[in-house]
Amino acid sequence: MKHDPIASGKRKAVNLSIDTGVVAAAREVGLNLSQVCEAAIRQATKAEQDRRWQEENRAWAEACNKWVEENGLPLERYRMF
């Protein structure tokens, strides 16, 4: 199992307000609401962290891409493909 840098392994009780129809449907099919909510929050957190990283590092990535466009890949002559 991969290490999850977000997870602490500890649990904290929280209150959530979820549409009653959603809760009923989830229970009807046997879903564990805590696990589903945790997985969704973990996914949303990762997506937001990735979005912020891209935003914060956009100038750096653009500068690197521009350099490669102007100069080519540094070790391109050694490529076998």
C-alpha positions in Angstrom: 0.0 0.0 0.0 1.3 3.4 -1.0 2.1 6.0 1.7 -0.6 8.7 1.9 1.1 12.0 2.8 -2.3 13.5 3.8 -3.4 10.7 6.2 -2.4 10.7 9.8 -3.8 7.4 10.7 -5.9 9.0 13.5 -9.6 9.6 13.4 -11.6 12.7 14.3 -15.4 12.8 14.6 -16.9 15.6 12.5 -20.4 16.7 11.7 -21.4 16.8 8.0 -24.7 17.8 6.5 -25.6 15.5 3.6 -28.7 15.4 1.6 -31.0 12.7 3.1 -31.7 11.1 -0.3 -28.0 10.7 -0.8 -27.6 9.1 2.6 -30.5 6.8 2.1 -29.2 5.7 -1.4 -25.7 5.1 0.0 -27.0 3.0 2.9 -29.3 1.1 0.6 -26.3 -0.2 -1.4 -24.2 -0.7 1.7 -21.7 2.1 1.3 -19.7 3.2 4.4 -20.3 6.9 4.5 -17.2 7.7 6.5 -15.0 5.9 4.0 -16.6 7.4 1.0 -16.5 10.9 2.5 -12.8 10.5 3.5 -11.9 9.2 0.0 -13.7 12.1 -1.7 -12.1 14.7 0.6 -8.7 13.1 0.1 -9.2 13.2 -3.7 -10.4 16.8 -3.6 -7.5 17.9 -1.4 -5.0 16.2 -3.7 -6.6 17.9 -6.8 -6.4 21.3 -5.0 -2.8 20.8 -3.9 -1.9 19.9 -7.5 -3.7 22.9 -8.9 -2.0 25.2 -6.5 1.4 23.7 -7.3 0.9 24.2 -11.0 -0.3 27.8 -10.4 2.7 28.6 -8.1 5.2 27.0 -10.4 3.7 28.1 -13.8 6.4 30.8 -14.4 9.2 28.2 -13.7 7.7 25.6 -16.0 7.2 28.2 -18.8 10.8 29.3 -18.4 12.1 25.7 -18.6 9.9 25.0 -21.7 11.1 28.2 -23.4 14.7 27.3 -22.7 14.3 23.9 -24.2 12.5 25.4 -27.2 15.5 27.7 -27.8 18.3 25.4 -26.9 17.0 21.8 -27.3 17.2 19.1 -24.8 20.6 19.1 -23.0 21.4 15.5 -23.6 19.5 15.1 -26.9 22.5 13.8 -28.8 22.6 10.7 -26.6 18.9 9.8 -27.2 18.5 6.4 -28.8 15.0 7.0 -30.1 
